[in-house]
Amino acid sequence: MLRPRKRMDIQLAKTFLEIMSAGSFQEAAKRLHITQTTVTARIKSLEASLNCRLFIRNRSGATLTPEGE
């Protein structure tokens, strides 16, 4: 019997990829034309659905955790 797959929201995936590319939540928000609060909410939602932390956040930007890689 096949298990149903969870589907990832495309906006969450795009946000994740943009943070990786930009190196920060703030720059990703600018590039996506959304607020930093929205970026943070999307990543929190993605992290909750995957049950892991994807980024280490600090003043200098965001880097991937081992789980995020």
BELURBEL-V281122 format. One record per residue. OMEGA is omega in degrees with one decimal (none if undefined). Layout:
omega=OMEGA
omega=OMEGA
//
This chain:
omega=-179.7
omega=175.0
omega=176.1
omega=179.7
omega=171.1
omega=179.0
omega=178.7
omega=176.5
omega=-177.0
omega=178.6
omega=177.0
omega=179.6
omega=179.2
omega=179.5
omega=177.8
omega=-179.2
omega=179.9
omega=176.4
omega=177.2
omega=-178.1
omega=-174.8
omega=-179.2
omega=177.3
omega=177.6
omega=-177.9
omega=180.0
omega=176.9
omega=178.8
omega=178.5
omega=-178.0
omega=-178.7
omega=-179.2
omega=176.1
omega=179.9
omega=176.6
omega=177.4
omega=178.0
omega=177.1
omega=-180.0
omega=-180.0
omega=179.6
omega=-178.9
omega=175.8
omega=177.9
omega=178.7
omega=179.3
omega=179.1
omega=-179.0
omega=179.1
omega=-179.3
omega=176.3
omega=176.8
omega=-174.9
omega=-176.6
omega=166.0
omega=-176.3
omega=173.4
omega=-176.0
omega=-178.0
omega=177.4
omega=-178.2
omega=175.8
omega=-179.4
omega=169.7
omega=174.1
omega=178.4
omega=-179.8
omega=179.8
omega=none
//
